[in-house]
Amino acid sequence: MKKFIIERNVKAENKNDLEAIKQGAMKSNEVLAKLAPKVQWLHSYATKDKTYCVYLAEDESYVRKHAEIGGFPIDSVAEVEYIVDPTRAN
């Protein structure tokens, strides 16, 4: 499985609505169950103006299919080529 970073432009006020966040996660899980095991959502990072989601998938088409079925915006998708962290210094 490949790792992907998805960028979504999501308005900040939506991130403060815990019920909306819960509903979005539930919808995502429903779609993921239909597409399993081709795509998996690992987690997301919410910033003031955007959300960055980390997915595992066989290829980018499954990430896009998940977004299409679930009605989630995608502004960009990038495949992770490698991870850089403090252990790379060793």
N, CA, C and O atoms as a MOPAC input file, in Angstrom:
PM7 MOZYME 1SCF
protein

 N      0.84300 1    -1.17800 1     0.00000 1
 C      0.00000 1     0.00000 1     0.00000 1
 C      0.89100 1     1.24500 1     0.00000 1
 O      1.94000 1     1.28000 1     0.64200 1
 N      0.45000 1     2.24100 1    -0.72300 1
 C      1.15900 1     3.51200 1    -0.79700 1
 C      0.53700 1     4.48900 1     0.20600 1
 O     -0.62600 1     4.34600 1     0.58300 1
 N      1.31800 1     5.47700 1     0.63000 1
 C      0.82200 1     6.49100 1     1.56000 1
 C      0.58200 1     7.78200 1     0.78500 1
 O      1.39300 1     8.17200 1    -0.05500 1
 N     -0.55000 1     8.44600 1     1.07700 1
 C     -0.92800 1     9.68000 1     0.40000 1
 C     -1.27600 1    10.76000 1     1.41600 1
 O     -1.81300 1    10.47800 1     2.48700 1
 N     -0.96000 1    12.00800 1     1.05800 1
 C     -1.37200 1    13.17400 1     1.82600 1
 C     -2.42000 1    13.90500 1     0.98900 1
 O     -2.16900 1    14.24900 1    -0.16600 1
 N     -3.58800 1    14.14000 1     1.57200 1
 C     -4.68300 1    14.82300 1     0.88300 1
 C     -4.85200 1    16.19000 1     1.53600 1
 O     -4.92900 1    16.29600 1     2.76000 1
 N     -4.90900 1    17.22600 1     0.71700 1
 C     -5.14100 1    18.57800 1     1.20300 1
 C     -6.57600 1    18.95900 1     0.88200 1
 O     -7.02700 1    18.83000 1    -0.25600 1
 N     -7.28500 1    19.42700 1     1.89400 1
 C     -8.66900 1    19.85800 1     1.72200 1
 C     -8.80800 1    21.27500 1     2.26500 1
 O     -8.41400 1    21.54500 1     3.39900 1
 N     -9.35900 1    22.17000 1     1.47400 1
 C     -9.66900 1    23.51700 1     1.96000 1
 C    -11.01700 1    23.43800 1     2.66900 1
 O    -12.06700 1    23.35000 1     2.03200 1
 N    -10.96600 1    23.47200 1     3.99200 1
 C    -12.17300 1    23.36600 1     4.81200 1
 C    -12.21500 1    24.60500 1     5.69800 1
 O    -11.23200 1    24.93400 1     6.36300 1
 N    -13.34000 1    25.28200 1     5.70400 1
 C    -13.47700 1    26.51200 1     6.48700 1
 C    -13.30200 1    26.23700 1     7.97300 1
 O    -13.74700 1    25.20800 1     8.48200 1
 N    -12.65500 1    27.16200 1     8.65900 1
 C    -12.31800 1    26.99900 1    10.07400 1
 C    -13.54700 1    26.79400 1    10.94500 1
 O    -13.49300 1    26.03100 1    11.91000 1
 N    -14.66100 1    27.46300 1    10.62700 1
 C    -15.83200 1    27.33000 1    11.50100 1
 C    -16.36700 1    25.89900 1    11.53300 1
 O    -16.97100 1    25.49700 1    12.52700 1
 N    -16.16100 1    25.13200 1    10.48100 1
 C    -16.60800 1    23.74300 1    10.47000 1
 C    -15.81100 1    22.87900 1    11.44700 1
 O    -16.31600 1    21.87200 1    11.94400 1
 N    -14.58600 1    23.26600 1    11.71600 1
 C    -13.72200 1    22.47900 1    12.59400 1
 C    -14.10000 1    22.61900 1    14.06100 1
 O    -13.67900 1    21.80600 1    14.88400 1
 N    -14.88700 1    23.63200 1    14.40300 1
 C    -15.31400 1    23.81800 1    15.77700 1
 C    -16.63800 1    23.12400 1    16.07600 1
 O    -17.07800 1    23.09300 1    17.22600 1
 N    -17.26000 1    22.58000 1    15.06900 1
 C    -18.54000 1    21.88800 1    15.21200 1
 C    -18.25700 1    20.39500 1    15.40900 1
 O    -18.10200 1    19.64800 1    14.44300 1
 N    -18.19300 1    19.97400 1    16.67900 1
 C    -17.82600 1    18.59200 1    16.98700 1
 C    -18.80100 1    17.58200 1    16.39400 1
 O    -18.39000 1    16.49200 1    15.99500 1
 N    -20.06900 1    17.92100 1    16.33100 1
 C    -21.05200 1    17.00600 1    15.74200 1
 C    -20.79300 1    16.85000 1    14.24300 1
 O    -20.89400 1    15.74500 1    13.71000 1
 N    -20.46200 1    17.93900 1    13.56400 1
 C    -20.15400 1    17.86700 1    12.12600 1
 C    -18.90500 1    17.03000 1    11.89000 1
 O    -18.84300 1    16.25800 1    10.93300 1
 N    -17.91700 1    17.18000 1    12.75300 1
 C    -16.69700 1    16.38000 1    12.62800 1
 C    -17.02600 1    14.89800 1    12.82000 1
 O    -16.54600 1    14.04600 1    12.07300 1
 N    -17.84000 1    14.60400 1    13.82100 1
 C    -18.23900 1    13.21600 1    14.08100 1
 C    -18.99600 1    12.64500 1    12.88600 1
 O    -18.73100 1    11.52000 1    12.46500 1
 N    -19.93700 1    13.41400 1    12.33900 1
 C    -20.72500 1    12.94600 1    11.19100 1
 C    -19.82500 1    12.70700 1     9.97700 1
 O    -20.00700 1    11.73500 1     9.24400 1
 N    -18.85100 1    13.60500 1     9.77100 1
 C    -17.91600 1    13.43500 1     8.66000 1
 C    -17.08200 1    12.17600 1     8.80100 1
 O    -16.86400 1    11.45600 1     7.82700 1
 N    -16.61700 1    11.90900 1    10.01400 1
 C    -15.83500 1    10.70300 1    10.26200 1
 C    -16.68300 1     9.44500 1    10.07000 1
 O    -16.20700 1     8.44400 1     9.53400 1
 N    -17.94200 1     9.50400 1    10.51100 1
 C    -18.83700 1     8.35600 1    10.32400 1
 C    -19.07800 1     8.09600 1     8.83900 1
 O    -19.04800 1     6.94700 1     8.39900 1
 N    -19.31700 1     9.15500 1     8.06300 1
 C    -19.52600 1     9.00800 1     6.62400 1
 C    -18.26900 1     8.43400 1     5.96900 1
 O    -18.35200 1     7.53900 1     5.12700 1
 N    -17.11300 1     8.95200 1     6.35900 1
 C    -15.85300 1     8.44600 1     5.82200 1
 C    -15.71300 1     6.95200 1     6.10100 1
 O    -15.34300 1     6.18400 1     5.21200 1
 N    -16.00700 1     6.53900 1     7.33400 1
 C    -15.90500 1     5.12200 1     7.69800 1
 C    -16.86100 1     4.25200 1     6.88900 1
 O    -16.50900 1     3.13100 1     6.52000 1
 N    -18.06100 1     4.74900 1     6.60800 1
 C    -19.02300 1     3.99900 1     5.77700 1
 C    -18.44100 1     3.74200 1     4.39000 1
 O    -18.49400 1     2.62300 1     3.87900 1
 N    -17.88900 1     4.78400 1     3.79400 1
 C    -17.32800 1     4.66200 1     2.44900 1
 C    -16.10100 1     3.75800 1     2.47100 1
 O    -15.92700 1     2.92400 1     1.58300 1
 N    -15.25500 1     3.91900 1     3.47800 1
 C    -14.06500 1     3.07800 1     3.59200 1
 C    -14.43400 1     1.60500 1     3.69300 1
 O    -13.74900 1     0.75500 1     3.12500 1
 N    -15.50200 1     1.29700 1     4.40600 1
 C    -15.94600 1    -0.09700 1     4.53500 1
 C    -16.31600 1    -0.68300 1     3.17100 1
 O    -16.07200 1    -1.86100 1     2.91000 1
 N    -16.89900 1     0.13900 1     2.31000 1
 C    -17.26900 1    -0.31700 1     0.96700 1
 C    -16.05100 1    -0.52600 1     0.08100 1
 O    -16.06100 1    -1.39500 1    -0.79100 1
 N    -15.00500 1     0.26000 1     0.29500 1
 C    -13.81700 1     0.20700 1    -0.55200 1
 C    -12.70200 1    -0.67700 1     0.02100 1
 O    -11.69100 1    -0.90800 1    -0.64100 1
 N    -12.88600 1    -1.16600 1     1.24000 1
 C    -11.85200 1    -1.97500 1     1.89500 1
 C    -11.56700 1    -3.22900 1     1.07100 1
 O    -12.48000 1    -3.78400 1     0.45900 1
 N    -10.35100 1    -3.66900 1     1.04900 1
 C     -9.15800 1    -3.16100 1     1.72900 1
 C     -8.29300 1    -2.24800 1     0.84100 1
 O     -7.09700 1    -2.09900 1     1.09100 1
 N     -8.88100 1    -1.65300 1    -0.17000 1
 C     -8.12500 1    -0.85900 1    -1.14900 1
 C     -7.66700 1     0.49200 1    -0.62800 1
 O     -6.70500 1     1.05900 1    -1.14600 1
 N     -8.35100 1     1.02700 1     0.40600 1
 C     -8.00000 1     2.34000 1     0.93900 1
 C     -8.27100 1     2.36200 1     2.44000 1
 O     -9.22800 1     1.75300 1     2.91900 1
 N     -7.40900 1     3.07500 1     3.17600 1
 C     -7.53600 1     3.18200 1     4.63000 1
 C     -7.17700 1     4.59600 1     5.05100 1
 O     -6.17100 1     5.14500 1     4.60100 1
 N     -7.98800 1     5.18500 1     5.90700 1
 C     -7.73600 1     6.51800 1     6.46200 1
 C     -6.94500 1     6.33500 1     7.74800 1
 O     -7.39400 1     5.63600 1     8.65600 1
 N     -5.77200 1     6.95500 1     7.83700 1
 C     -4.97300 1     6.84600 1     9.05300 1
 C     -5.32500 1     7.92700 1    10.05800 1
 O     -5.63300 1     7.62600 1    11.21100 1
 N     -5.28100 1     9.19600 1     9.62900 1
 C     -5.62900 1    10.31500 1    10.50400 1
 C     -5.60800 1    11.60000 1     9.69300 1
 O     -5.22400 1    11.61500 1     8.52300 1
 N     -6.03000 1    12.67900 1    10.34400 1
 C     -6.05600 1    13.99000 1     9.69500 1
 C     -5.50300 1    15.04800 1    10.64600 1
 O     -5.56000 1    14.90800 1    11.86800 1
 N     -4.96700 1    16.11000 1    10.04700 1
 C     -4.48500 1    17.26300 1    10.79100 1
 C     -5.32800 1    18.46200 1    10.37800 1
 O     -5.43400 1    18.76300 1     9.18900 1
 N     -5.92100 1    19.14200 1    11.33600 1
 C     -6.74600 1    20.31800 1    11.04400 1
 C     -5.96600 1    21.57900 1    11.39400 1
 O     -5.45200 1    21.71200 1    12.50500 1
 N     -5.88000 1    22.50100 1    10.44000 1
 C     -5.27400 1    23.79900 1    10.67000 1
 C     -6.36500 1    24.85700 1    10.52000 1
 O     -7.53300 1    24.52100 1    10.32600 1
 N     -5.99900 1    26.10200 1    10.60800 1
 C     -6.99600 1    27.17200 1    10.53600 1
 C     -7.80800 1    27.11900 1     9.24100 1
 O     -9.03000 1    27.26800 1     9.26600 1
 N     -7.13600 1    26.90900 1     8.12300 1
 C     -7.80300 1    26.99900 1     6.82600 1
 C     -7.87900 1    25.69800 1     6.04000 1
 O     -8.56100 1    25.63300 1     5.01800 1
 N     -7.19300 1    24.66700 1     6.50200 1
 C     -7.13500 1    23.43500 1     5.71700 1
 C     -7.14700 1    22.20700 1     6.60700 1
 O     -6.93300 1    22.28500 1     7.81700 1
 N     -7.40100 1    21.07800 1     5.97900 1
 C     -7.26300 1    19.78700 1     6.63000 1
 C     -6.34000 1    18.94500 1     5.76900 1
 O     -6.47000 1    18.91100 1     4.54600 1
 N     -5.41200 1    18.26900 1     6.41500 1
 C     -4.47800 1    17.38100 1     5.72500 1
 C     -4.74500 1    15.97400 1     6.22900 1
 O     -4.63300 1    15.70200 1     7.42400 1
 N     -5.09600 1    15.08500 1     5.31900 1
 C     -5.45300 1    13.72000 1     5.68300 1
 C     -4.38500 1    12.75500 1     5.17600 1
 O     -3.83200 1    12.94000 1     4.09300 1
 N     -4.10400 1    11.73000 1     5.96800 1
 C     -3.12700 1    10.72100 1     5.60400 1
 C     -3.87100 1     9.41400 1     5.34500 1
 O     -4.60800 1     8.91700 1     6.19700 1
 N     -3.65900 1     8.87800 1     4.15700 1
 C     -4.32500 1     7.65100 1     3.73700 1
 C     -3.31200 1     6.63400 1     3.25800 1
 O     -2.23300 1     6.99000 1     2.78400 1
 N     -3.66200 1     5.37200 1     3.38300 1
 C     -2.97800 1     4.28500 1     2.69700 1
 C     -3.92300 1     3.81200 1     1.61000 1
 O     -5.12600 1     3.68700 1     1.83900 1
 N     -3.38500 1     3.54700 1     0.42700 1
 C     -4.23500 1     3.07400 1    -0.66400 1
 C     -3.38500 1     2.34600 1    -1.69700 1
 O     -2.17600 1     2.55500 1    -1.79400 1
 N     -4.04500 1     1.49200 1    -2.46400 1
 C     -3.33800 1     0.79900 1    -3.54100 1
 C     -2.83000 1     1.79300 1    -4.57100 1
 O     -1.72600 1     1.64100 1    -5.09300 1
 N     -3.63500 1     2.81700 1    -4.86900 1
 C     -3.21000 1     3.89400 1    -5.75400 1
 C     -4.12000 1     5.10100 1    -5.53300 1
 O     -5.11500 1     5.02100 1    -4.81200 1
 N     -3.76300 1     6.21400 1    -6.16100 1
 C     -4.47100 1     7.47900 1    -5.96000 1
 C     -5.94800 1     7.39700 1    -6.32000 1
 O     -6.76500 1     8.11600 1    -5.74400 1
 N     -6.29800 1     6.53700 1    -7.26000 1
 C     -7.69500 1     6.45800 1    -7.69300 1
 C     -8.62300 1     6.07100 1    -6.54600 1
 O     -9.77200 1     6.51300 1    -6.51600 1
 N     -8.15400 1     5.26200 1    -5.60600 1
 C     -8.99900 1     4.86800 1    -4.47200 1
 C     -9.18500 1     6.01300 1    -3.48800 1
 O    -10.24400 1     6.13400 1    -2.87100 1
 N     -8.17300 1     6.84900 1    -3.33500 1
 C     -8.30800 1     8.03700 1    -2.48500 1
 C     -9.37100 1     8.95700 1    -3.08700 1
 O    -10.23400 1     9.47500 1    -2.37800 1
 N     -9.29400 1     9.14800 1    -4.40000 1
 C    -10.25700 1    10.01800 1    -5.08000 1
 C    -11.66600 1     9.41100 1    -5.08700 1
 O    -12.65800 1    10.13200 1    -4.97400 1
 N    -11.74400 1     8.10100 1    -5.21900 1
 C    -13.05100 1     7.43600 1    -5.20300 1
 C    -13.70800 1     7.60300 1    -3.83500 1
 O    -14.91100 1     7.85100 1    -3.75300 1
 N    -12.92900 1     7.46800 1    -2.76400 1
 C    -13.45000 1     7.66700 1    -1.41300 1
 C    -14.03300 1     9.07300 1    -1.28000 1
 O    -15.12900 1     9.24700 1    -0.74900 1
 N    -13.29600 1    10.07400 1    -1.76400 1
 C    -13.76400 1    11.45800 1    -1.68200 1
 C    -15.02100 1    11.67300 1    -2.51200 1
 O    -15.94700 1    12.35800 1    -2.07900 1
 N    -15.05200 1    11.09300 1    -3.69300 1
 C    -16.21400 1    11.25700 1    -4.58100 1
 C    -17.46800 1    10.65000 1    -3.96500 1
 O    -18.51200 1    11.30000 1    -3.92300 1
 N    -17.37800 1     9.43000 1    -3.49400 1
 C    -18.53700 1     8.74900 1    -2.90600 1
 C    -18.99600 1     9.46500 1    -1.63900 1
 O    -20.19500 1     9.62600 1    -1.41200 1
 N    -18.03600 1     9.89500 1    -0.81200 1
 C    -18.36700 1    10.53000 1     0.45900 1
 C    -18.72400 1    12.00200 1     0.35000 1
 O    -19.24800 1    12.58700 1     1.29800 1
 N    -18.44200 1    12.60900 1    -0.80700 1
 C    -18.71700 1    14.02900 1    -0.97100 1
 C    -17.70100 1    14.91400 1    -0.26900 1
 O    -18.02700 1    16.02100 1     0.15800 1
 N    -16.46800 1    14.42900 1    -0.14700 1
 C    -15.40500 1    15.17800 1     0.51800 1
 C    -14.58100 1    15.93500 1    -0.52400 1
 O    -14.26400 1    15.38600 1    -1.57900 1
 N    -14.23500 1    17.18900 1    -0.23600 1
 C    -13.41100 1    17.94000 1    -1.19100 1
 C    -11.97600 1    17.42900 1    -1.20100 1
 O    -11.46200 1    16.96300 1    -0.18400 1
 N    -11.34000 1    17.52200 1    -2.35700 1
 C     -9.90100 1    17.25600 1    -2.47800 1
 C     -9.31800 1    18.39900 1    -3.28300 1
 O     -9.73500 1    18.64600 1    -4.41400 1
 N     -8.35300 1    19.09900 1    -2.70200 1
 C     -7.67100 1    20.15900 1    -3.43400 1
 C     -6.36600 1    19.67100 1    -4.02400 1
 O     -5.93100 1    20.15700 1    -5.06800 1
 N     -5.73500 1    18.71000 1    -3.36000 1
 C     -4.55200 1    18.08700 1    -3.93300 1
 C     -4.31100 1    16.74400 1    -3.25800 1
 O     -4.71900 1    16.51100 1    -2.12000 1
 N     -3.63700 1    15.87300 1    -3.99400 1
 C     -3.23000 1    14.56400 1    -3.48100 1
 C     -1.76500 1    14.38800 1    -3.84900 1
 O     -1.37500 1    14.63600 1    -4.98900 1
 N     -0.95600 1    13.96100 1    -2.89000 1
 C      0.45800 1    13.70200 1    -3.15800 1
 C      0.84300 1    12.36400 1    -2.54200 1
 O      0.50700 1    12.07500 1    -1.39400 1
 N      1.54300 1    11.56400 1    -3.31200 1
 C      2.05200 1    10.30400 1    -2.78800 1
 C      3.31500 1    10.58800 1    -1.97700 1
 O      4.18700 1    11.33600 1    -2.41800 1
 N      3.40700 1     9.99200 1    -0.80300 1
 C      4.58300 1    10.13800 1     0.05100 1
 C      5.67500 1     9.23000 1    -0.50700 1
 O      5.47800 1     8.02400 1    -0.65200 1
 N      6.80600 1     9.81200 1    -0.81300 1
 C      7.92100 1     9.02800 1    -1.34600 1
 C      8.79500 1     8.46600 1    -0.23500 1
 O      9.25800 1     7.32900 1    -0.32400 1
 N      9.02300 1     9.25300 1     0.80800 1
 C      9.74900 1     8.78000 1     1.97800 1
 C      9.45300 1     9.71400 1     3.14700 1
 O      8.96200 1    10.82700 1     2.96000 1
 N      9.75500 1     9.25100 1     4.33700 1
 C      9.50200 1    10.02700 1     5.55100 1
 C     10.83300 1    10.56300 1     6.07200 1
 O     11.82500 1     9.83900 1     6.14800 1
 N     10.83200 1    11.83300 1     6.42600 1
 C     12.01000 1    12.46100 1     7.01300 1
 C     11.71200 1    12.71100 1     8.48500 1
 O     10.70000 1    13.32400 1     8.82600 1
 N     12.58600 1    12.24100 1     9.34100 1
 C     12.43200 1    12.45700 1    10.77700 1
 C     13.82700 1    12.49700 1    11.40600 1
 O     14.82000 1    12.32600 1    10.69800 1
 N     13.92000 1    12.71600 1    12.70600 1
 C     15.24800 1    12.82300 1    13.34200 1
 C     16.13500 1    11.59000 1    13.15100 1
 O     17.36000 1    11.71200 1    13.18000 1
 N     15.55600 1    10.42500 1    12.95800 1
 C     16.37700 1     9.21800 1    12.78800 1
 C     17.16100 1     9.23600 1    11.47800 1
 O     18.13200 1     8.49200 1    11.34200 1
 N     16.76500 1    10.06300 1    10.51300 1
 C     17.50800 1    10.17600 1     9.25000 1
 C     18.89100 1    10.76400 1     9.46300 1
 O     19.75900 1    10.62100 1     8.60000 1
 N     19.11700 1    11.42600 1    10.60200 1
 C     20.41900 1    12.01500 1    10.88200 1
 C     21.45900 1    10.95300 1    11.28300 1
 O     22.65900 1    11.22800 1    11.29000 1
 N     21.00700 1     9.77800 1    11.60400 1
 C     21.92200 1     8.70800 1    12.07100 1
 C     22.49200 1     7.92900 1    10.92700 1
 O     23.27300 1     7.00200 1    11.14000 1

